[in-house]
Amino acid sequence: MRMYTKSSSPEATAVYDKGGLKIQVEYCRPSKKGRVVFGQLEPYGKVWRTGANEATEITFTQPVSFGDKPVAAGTYTLFTIPQPDQWTVILNSELDQWGAFNYNEAKDVARIQVPASQTPQVTEMFTIDFVDANNRVDMLLAWDQTKVAIPIGVGK
């Protein structure tokens, strides 16, 4: 079963490495395959693993501000709670999780709200990328016609 899901939702790594800060995200990339993703395949208001298969994990090599929350260097599980106009983005200290089935809110390290935008173009496979912004980096999550930017500041 695990081999099949890995071929349908391949593993990927997104890396940001600039100015002494390295951010590495390990995730799996599910495909849209003609489905309505957010609100149906991934229900609104439910904790999502932010990808497929294992829950997505993010590593910071130095302290950062995750939105407006200070976060120590280290590795965290990245969960999200999608809504039509705003997402909750969560860093959780419990690693090596399959999906979000055993998500434990008590292990949350940071929880922020970010706006969600709708785009005219469709992103077929879930994608995580980084873009430099004003004195920070934005981690972009894109799938179907939804895009979310998560602000990450250096050394806050």
VEXBALUM-439757 format. One record per residue: x, z, y of N, C-alpha, C in turn; residue in three letters. Coordinates in Angstrom, 3 decimals. Atoms other than C-alpha are relative to their C-alpha. Layout:
BEGIN
<pt <X; Z; Y>; <X; Z; Y>; <X; Z; Y>; ALA>
...
***
This chain:
BEGIN
<pt <0.825; 0.000; -1.199>; <0.000; 0.000; 0.000>; <0.864; 0.000; 1.255>; MET>
<pt <-0.840; -0.097; -1.183>; <2.728; 0.946; 2.466>; <0.714; -1.326; 0.274>; ARG>
<pt <-0.668; 1.289; -0.201>; <4.587; -2.364; 1.897>; <-0.972; -1.016; 0.592>; MET>
<pt <0.990; 0.929; -0.528>; <1.380; -4.315; 2.560>; <-0.267; 0.272; 1.476>; TYR>
<pt <0.293; -0.308; -1.398>; <0.649; -2.478; 5.791>; <1.190; -0.316; 0.885>; THR>
<pt <-1.186; 0.332; -0.792>; <4.242; -2.975; 6.959>; <0.082; -1.504; 0.248>; LYS>
<pt <-0.041; 1.440; -0.229>; <3.930; -6.740; 6.470>; <-1.099; -0.432; 0.961>; SER>
<pt <1.093; 0.326; -0.919>; <0.614; -6.808; 8.348>; <0.257; 0.542; 1.398>; SER>
<pt <-0.314; -0.653; -1.279>; <1.877; -4.506; 11.116>; <1.484; 0.356; -0.007>; SER>
<pt <-1.442; -0.210; 0.156>; <5.668; -4.924; 11.241>; <0.565; 1.066; 0.934>; PRO>
<pt <-0.706; -0.991; -0.805>; <8.035; -2.268; 12.522>; <0.684; -0.679; 1.177>; GLU>
<pt <-0.682; 0.510; -1.185>; <9.519; -2.715; 15.985>; <0.675; 1.155; 0.717>; ALA>
<pt <-0.687; -0.978; -0.835>; <11.860; -0.928; 18.354>; <0.035; -0.536; 1.419>; THR>
<pt <-0.112; 0.330; -1.423>; <11.571; -0.971; 22.141>; <1.058; 0.925; 0.584>; ALA>
<pt <-1.108; -0.789; -0.533>; <14.674; 0.170; 24.020>; <0.150; -0.247; 1.490>; VAL>
<pt <-0.397; 0.050; -1.408>; <15.403; 0.965; 27.654>; <1.331; 0.724; 0.079>; TYR>
<pt <-1.333; -0.593; -0.078>; <19.084; 1.636; 28.410>; <0.617; -0.386; 1.332>; ASP>
<pt <-0.491; 0.313; -1.336>; <20.097; 1.849; 32.045>; <0.273; 1.293; 0.755>; LYS>
<pt <-0.296; -1.135; -0.866>; <21.735; 4.299; 34.434>; <0.171; 1.314; -0.732>; GLY>
<pt <-0.216; -1.221; 0.763>; <22.616; 6.785; 31.704>; <-1.202; 0.471; -0.797>; GLY>
<pt <1.203; -0.366; 0.751>; <19.066; 7.002; 30.374>; <-0.263; -1.036; -1.084>; LEU>
<pt <0.431; 0.869; 1.090>; <18.229; 5.572; 26.973>; <-1.317; 0.548; -0.523>; LYS>
<pt <1.296; -0.322; 0.595>; <14.637; 5.546; 25.754>; <-0.171; -0.948; -1.175>; ILE>
<pt <0.216; 0.832; 1.184>; <13.948; 4.302; 22.237>; <-1.346; 0.345; -0.608>; GLN>
<pt <1.331; -0.178; 0.577>; <10.476; 3.793; 20.799>; <-0.053; -0.728; -1.340>; VAL>
<pt <0.176; 0.561; 1.342>; <9.905; 3.235; 17.061>; <-1.497; -0.058; -0.278>; GLU>
<pt <1.441; 0.154; 0.198>; <6.465; 1.808; 16.309>; <-0.288; -1.181; -0.917>; TYR>
<pt <0.440; 1.150; 0.783>; <4.494; -0.663; 14.198>; <-1.003; -0.787; 0.829>; CYS>
<pt <0.739; 0.916; -0.862>; <2.743; -3.693; 15.711>; <-1.210; -0.615; -0.709>; ARG>
<pt <1.205; 0.614; 0.566>; <-0.835; -4.289; 14.548>; <-0.397; -1.238; 0.799>; PRO>
<pt <0.475; 1.232; -0.639>; <-2.483; -7.634; 15.351>; <-1.489; 0.075; 0.301>; SER>
<pt <1.402; 0.065; -0.419>; <-5.775; -8.365; 17.069>; <-0.852; -0.696; -1.069>; LYS>
<pt <0.677; 0.765; 1.057>; <-6.856; -10.971; 14.459>; <-1.476; -0.251; 0.309>; LYS>
<pt <1.366; 0.340; -0.377>; <-10.001; -11.905; 16.394>; <-0.920; 1.185; 0.230>; GLY>
<pt <0.830; -1.199; -0.141>; <-11.231; -8.320; 16.606>; <-0.014; 0.497; 1.443>; ARG>
<pt <0.008; -0.746; -1.254>; <-12.293; -6.327; 19.649>; <0.775; 1.277; -0.283>; VAL>
<pt <-0.886; -1.110; 0.343>; <-9.530; -3.726; 19.742>; <-0.513; 1.328; 0.542>; VAL>
<pt <0.332; -1.304; -0.573>; <-10.339; -0.926; 22.177>; <-1.498; 0.137; 0.199>; PHE>
<pt <1.434; -0.247; -0.014>; <-13.791; 0.559; 21.886>; <-0.644; -0.312; -1.336>; GLY>
<pt <0.523; 0.297; 1.335>; <-14.270; -0.832; 18.361>; <1.035; 0.337; -1.076>; GLN>
<pt <-1.035; -0.279; 1.004>; <-11.182; -1.072; 16.111>; <0.658; 1.354; 0.272>; LEU>
<pt <-0.525; -1.302; -0.445>; <-9.642; 1.818; 18.070>; <-1.043; 0.607; 0.927>; GLU>
<pt <1.118; -0.535; -0.792>; <-12.596; 3.909; 19.303>; <0.471; 0.717; 1.264>; PRO>
<pt <-0.265; -0.758; -1.217>; <-12.661; 5.265; 22.822>; <-0.162; 1.490; -0.282>; TYR>
<pt <0.119; -1.452; 0.087>; <-12.112; 9.001; 23.119>; <0.600; 0.636; -1.240>; GLY>
<pt <-0.609; -0.524; 1.230>; <-10.237; 9.377; 19.799>; <1.517; -0.110; 0.092>; LYS>
<pt <-1.463; 0.031; 0.017>; <-6.553; 10.217; 19.323>; <0.462; -1.176; -0.856>; VAL>
<pt <-0.532; 1.190; 0.672>; <-4.640; 7.056; 18.357>; <1.507; 0.162; -0.195>; TRP>
<pt <-1.430; -0.068; 0.336>; <-1.203; 6.797; 16.723>; <0.861; -0.898; 0.887>; ARG>
<pt <-0.683; 0.903; -0.934>; <-0.295; 4.194; 19.391>; <0.819; -1.034; -0.764>; THR>
<pt <-0.600; 1.025; 0.839>; <0.454; 1.472; 16.872>; <-0.719; -0.005; -1.331>; GLY>
<pt <0.560; 0.004; 1.352>; <-0.065; 1.242; 13.122>; <0.926; 0.794; -0.912>; ALA>
<pt <-0.782; -0.705; 1.024>; <1.153; 3.051; 10.004>; <0.430; 1.378; 0.498>; ASN>
<pt <-0.475; -1.283; -0.505>; <3.380; 5.985; 11.008>; <-0.328; 0.110; 1.485>; GLU>
<pt <0.201; -0.199; -1.434>; <2.672; 7.519; 14.395>; <1.268; -0.430; 0.739>; ALA>
<pt <-1.107; 0.461; -0.832>; <4.866; 6.069; 17.143>; <0.852; 1.183; 0.444>; THR>
<pt <-0.910; -1.049; -0.466>; <7.959; 8.099; 18.037>; <0.867; -0.525; 1.129>; GLU>
<pt <-0.782; 0.348; -1.179>; <9.861; 8.092; 21.332>; <1.129; 1.008; 0.164>; ILE>
<pt <-1.174; -0.843; -0.201>; <13.362; 9.437; 22.026>; <0.537; -0.199; 1.410>; THR>
<pt <-0.644; -0.002; -1.315>; <14.814; 10.352; 25.433>; <1.384; 0.628; -0.166>; PHE>
<pt <-1.352; -0.543; 0.126>; <18.602; 10.888; 25.694>; <0.323; 1.033; 1.066>; THR>
<pt <-0.185; -1.021; -1.031>; <18.246; 13.083; 28.766>; <-1.367; 0.445; 0.493>; GLN>
<pt <1.294; -0.454; -0.513>; <15.523; 15.091; 30.514>; <-0.640; -1.056; 0.898>; PRO>
<pt <0.750; 0.972; -0.801>; <12.802; 12.970; 32.144>; <-1.235; 0.671; 0.585>; VAL>
<pt <1.364; -0.366; -0.381>; <9.591; 13.302; 34.036>; <-0.899; -1.032; -0.655>; SER>
<pt <0.955; 0.844; 0.708>; <6.806; 11.903; 31.910>; <-1.273; 0.077; 0.816>; PHE>
<pt <1.006; -0.147; -1.036>; <4.277; 11.100; 34.591>; <0.501; 1.073; 0.933>; GLY>
<pt <-0.433; -1.107; -0.857>; <4.455; 14.350; 36.544>; <0.446; 1.219; -0.807>; ASP>
<pt <-0.366; -1.124; 0.874>; <5.473; 16.510; 33.555>; <1.484; -0.056; -0.366>; LYS>
<pt <-1.396; -0.024; 0.438>; <9.097; 17.585; 32.950>; <0.078; 0.074; -1.530>; PRO>
<pt <-0.151; 0.062; 1.459>; <10.214; 16.780; 29.391>; <1.490; 0.034; -0.336>; VAL>
<pt <-1.393; -0.111; 0.434>; <13.484; 17.771; 27.684>; <0.407; -1.228; -0.813>; ALA>
<pt <-0.525; 1.041; 0.879>; <15.721; 15.242; 25.966>; <-0.412; 0.332; -1.432>; ALA>
<pt <0.395; -0.223; 1.386>; <14.637; 14.756; 22.357>; <-0.929; -1.085; -0.493>; GLY>
<pt <0.907; 0.954; 0.630>; <12.281; 12.904; 20.032>; <-1.382; 0.626; -0.114>; THR>
<pt <1.389; -0.456; -0.017>; <8.503; 13.174; 20.242>; <-0.886; -1.058; -0.645>; TYR>
<pt <1.023; 0.943; 0.434>; <5.448; 11.605; 18.661>; <-0.823; -0.378; 1.219>; THR>
<pt <0.769; 0.527; -1.129>; <3.556; 9.408; 21.133>; <-1.420; -0.306; -0.466>; LEU>
<pt <1.413; 0.240; 0.273>; <-0.218; 9.658; 20.849>; <-0.679; -0.428; 1.295>; PHE>
<pt <0.807; 0.365; -1.162>; <-2.806; 8.156; 23.174>; <-1.469; 0.204; -0.339>; THR>
<pt <1.455; -0.041; 0.139>; <-6.525; 8.580; 23.748>; <-0.548; -1.061; 0.946>; ILE>
<pt <0.491; 1.077; -0.861>; <-7.878; 5.245; 25.025>; <-1.407; 0.270; 0.529>; PRO>
<pt <1.310; 0.059; -0.645>; <-10.809; 5.048; 27.433>; <-0.028; -1.327; 0.761>; GLN>
<pt <0.044; 1.308; -0.663>; <-12.043; 1.923; 29.264>; <0.876; -0.090; 1.255>; PRO>
<pt <-0.709; 0.079; -1.278>; <-10.440; 2.781; 32.636>; <1.205; 0.917; 0.103>; ASP>
<pt <-1.071; -0.989; -0.080>; <-8.005; 5.615; 31.886>; <0.373; 0.461; -1.397>; GLN>
<pt <-0.471; -0.499; 1.285>; <-5.871; 6.739; 28.969>; <0.665; 1.357; 0.177>; TRP>
<pt <-0.798; -1.212; 0.104>; <-4.543; 10.141; 28.033>; <1.203; -0.351; -0.869>; THR>
<pt <-1.239; 0.280; 0.733>; <-0.913; 9.832; 26.921>; <0.636; 1.342; -0.339>; VAL>
<pt <-0.425; -1.301; 0.524>; <0.507; 12.643; 24.795>; <1.376; -0.112; -0.647>; ILE>
<pt <-1.234; -0.204; 0.754>; <3.996; 13.677; 23.730>; <-0.202; 1.251; -0.837>; LEU>
<pt <0.269; -1.077; 0.943>; <3.785; 15.886; 20.650>; <1.287; 0.292; -0.775>; ASN>
<pt <-1.266; -0.387; 0.635>; <6.608; 17.826; 18.970>; <0.022; -0.165; -1.521>; SER>
<pt <0.041; 0.143; 1.461>; <5.453; 17.262; 15.366>; <0.330; -1.443; -0.376>; GLU>
<pt <-0.499; 1.334; 0.334>; <7.384; 14.300; 13.932>; <-0.398; -0.413; -1.415>; LEU>
<pt <0.196; 0.559; 1.346>; <7.099; 12.066; 10.844>; <-1.450; 0.060; -0.460>; ASP>
<pt <1.424; -0.015; 0.348>; <3.320; 11.754; 10.913>; <-0.466; -1.396; -0.393>; GLN>
<pt <0.652; 1.257; 0.361>; <1.274; 9.047; 9.223>; <-1.316; -0.034; 0.764>; TRP>
<pt <1.214; 0.094; -0.800>; <-1.389; 7.959; 11.675>; <-0.138; 1.191; 0.924>; GLY>
<pt <0.295; -1.156; -0.855>; <-3.079; 10.608; 13.795>; <-0.877; 0.995; -0.754>; ALA>
<pt <0.907; -0.800; 0.821>; <-4.872; 12.292; 10.901>; <0.278; 1.497; 0.104>; PHE>
<pt <-0.375; -1.416; -0.070>; <-2.948; 15.575; 11.235>; <0.435; 0.402; 1.401>; ASN>
<pt <-0.351; -0.321; -1.383>; <-2.614; 15.546; 15.022>; <-0.393; 1.443; 0.312>; TYR>
<pt <0.216; -1.406; -0.340>; <-2.286; 19.130; 16.288>; <0.254; 0.173; 1.499>; ASN>
<pt <-0.109; -0.122; -1.457>; <-2.986; 19.605; 20.006>; <0.913; 1.152; 0.412>; GLU>
<pt <-0.859; -1.146; -0.317>; <-1.116; 22.938; 19.925>; <1.478; -0.395; 0.066>; ALA>
<pt <-1.388; 0.474; -0.009>; <2.118; 20.924; 19.408>; <0.280; -0.953; 1.165>; LYS>
<pt <-0.208; 0.882; -1.155>; <1.634; 18.897; 22.627>; <1.064; 0.574; 0.927>; ASP>
<pt <-1.049; -0.355; -0.950>; <4.640; 18.958; 24.953>; <-0.403; -0.450; 1.402>; VAL>
<pt <0.465; 0.535; -1.284>; <3.118; 16.826; 27.723>; <-1.242; -0.840; -0.244>; ALA>
<pt <1.257; 0.749; 0.060>; <-0.259; 15.244; 28.419>; <-0.270; -0.502; 1.406>; ARG>
<pt <0.240; 0.578; -1.321>; <-0.862; 12.840; 31.311>; <-1.137; -1.012; -0.070>; ILE>
<pt <1.039; 1.029; -0.116>; <-3.591; 10.481; 32.505>; <0.607; -1.195; 0.731>; GLN>
<pt <-0.457; 1.221; -0.664>; <-2.773; 6.865; 33.398>; <-1.140; -1.009; 0.019>; VAL>
<pt <1.053; 1.012; -0.038>; <-5.015; 4.002; 34.502>; <0.225; -1.081; -1.053>; PRO>
<pt <-0.037; 1.146; 0.912>; <-5.839; 1.221; 32.044>; <-0.538; -1.200; 0.762>; ALA>
<pt <0.473; 1.205; -0.680>; <-6.175; -2.320; 33.338>; <-0.335; -1.074; -1.027>; SER>
<pt <0.388; 1.132; 0.835>; <-7.819; -5.382; 31.849>; <0.707; -1.244; 0.532>; GLN>
<pt <-0.729; 1.203; -0.380>; <-5.857; -8.635; 31.857>; <-0.733; -1.228; -0.526>; THR>
<pt <0.639; 1.216; 0.509>; <-7.092; -12.218; 31.515>; <0.677; -0.527; -1.264>; PRO>
<pt <-0.703; 0.498; 1.182>; <-4.426; -12.971; 28.913>; <-0.107; 0.991; -1.147>; GLN>
<pt <0.104; -0.811; 1.213>; <-4.675; -11.694; 25.346>; <1.396; 0.224; -0.573>; VAL>
<pt <-1.219; -0.332; 0.733>; <-1.740; -9.894; 23.710>; <-0.406; 0.174; -1.458>; THR>
<pt <0.432; 0.018; 1.396>; <-2.167; -10.672; 20.000>; <0.524; 1.205; -0.790>; GLU>
<pt <-0.595; -1.137; 0.716>; <0.236; -8.030; 18.648>; <0.284; 1.127; 0.985>; MET>
<pt <-0.286; -1.160; -0.836>; <0.477; -4.518; 20.079>; <1.475; -0.010; 0.379>; PHE>
<pt <-1.358; 0.112; -0.523>; <3.581; -4.460; 22.270>; <0.323; 1.164; 0.929>; THR>
<pt <-0.537; -1.003; -0.921>; <5.634; -1.737; 23.952>; <1.238; -0.601; 0.643>; ILE>
<pt <-1.126; 0.560; -0.746>; <8.084; -2.781; 26.669>; <0.287; 0.908; 1.191>; ASP>
<pt <-0.383; -0.783; -1.173>; <9.826; -1.370; 29.727>; <0.231; -0.916; 1.185>; PHE>
<pt <-0.272; 0.732; -1.234>; <10.009; -2.515; 33.341>; <0.449; 1.009; 1.056>; VAL>
<pt <-0.461; -0.863; -1.083>; <11.964; -1.015; 36.225>; <-1.035; 0.030; 1.108>; ASP>
<pt <0.919; -0.190; -1.121>; <9.803; 0.387; 39.019>; <0.724; 0.858; 1.040>; ALA>
<pt <-0.601; -0.781; -1.081>; <10.450; 2.397; 42.197>; <0.589; 1.314; -0.504>; ASN>
<pt <-0.714; -1.210; 0.429>; <13.088; 4.974; 41.113>; <-0.501; 0.579; -1.319>; ASN>
<pt <0.469; -0.437; 1.311>; <11.623; 5.127; 37.621>; <-0.058; -1.236; -0.905>; ARG>
<pt <0.285; 1.096; 0.917>; <10.866; 3.010; 34.569>; <-1.441; 0.175; -0.463>; VAL>
<pt <1.350; -0.039; 0.559>; <7.362; 2.122; 33.434>; <0.060; -0.487; -1.444>; ASP>
<pt <0.154; 0.430; 1.378>; <6.718; 2.001; 29.708>; <-1.362; -0.670; -0.095>; MET>
<pt <1.236; 0.777; 0.055>; <4.110; -0.712; 29.168>; <-0.518; -0.076; -1.431>; LEU>
<pt <0.701; 0.181; 1.268>; <1.611; -0.677; 26.309>; <-0.999; -1.120; 0.216>; LEU>
<pt <0.924; 1.121; -0.156>; <-0.280; -3.943; 25.829>; <-0.531; -0.432; -1.354>; ALA>
<pt <0.638; 0.525; 1.207>; <-2.770; -5.122; 23.230>; <-1.362; -0.524; 0.398>; TRP>
<pt <1.257; 0.667; -0.330>; <-5.765; -7.440; 23.348>; <0.044; -0.333; 1.492>; ASP>
<pt <-0.018; 0.272; -1.438>; <-6.657; -7.596; 27.053>; <0.186; 1.288; 0.809>; GLN>
<pt <-0.218; -1.289; -0.658>; <-5.640; -4.016; 27.893>; <1.490; 0.232; 0.204>; THR>
<pt <-1.379; -0.354; -0.311>; <-2.435; -2.899; 29.589>; <0.015; 1.377; 0.653>; LYS>
<pt <-0.175; -1.348; -0.536>; <-1.262; 0.635; 30.384>; <1.469; 0.152; 0.390>; VAL>
<pt <-1.365; -0.273; -0.455>; <1.834; 1.629; 32.405>; <0.196; 1.508; 0.087>; ALA>
<pt <-0.307; -1.434; 0.032>; <3.356; 5.067; 31.775>; <1.282; 0.226; 0.796>; ILE>
<pt <-1.194; -0.208; -0.828>; <5.753; 6.217; 34.536>; <0.934; 1.058; -0.587>; PRO>
<pt <-1.022; -0.912; 0.503>; <8.995; 7.831; 33.385>; <1.117; 0.070; 1.037>; ILE>
<pt <-1.065; -0.212; -0.979>; <11.453; 9.312; 35.883>; <1.215; 0.619; -0.653>; GLY>
<pt <-1.254; -0.495; 0.557>; <15.085; 10.202; 35.270>; <0.302; 1.398; 0.509>; VAL>
<pt <-0.554; -1.299; -0.337>; <16.331; 13.771; 35.198>; <-0.860; 0.900; 0.851>; GLY>
<pt <0.896; -0.841; -0.816>; <13.310; 15.548; 36.620>; <-0.224; 1.332; -0.656>; LYS>
***
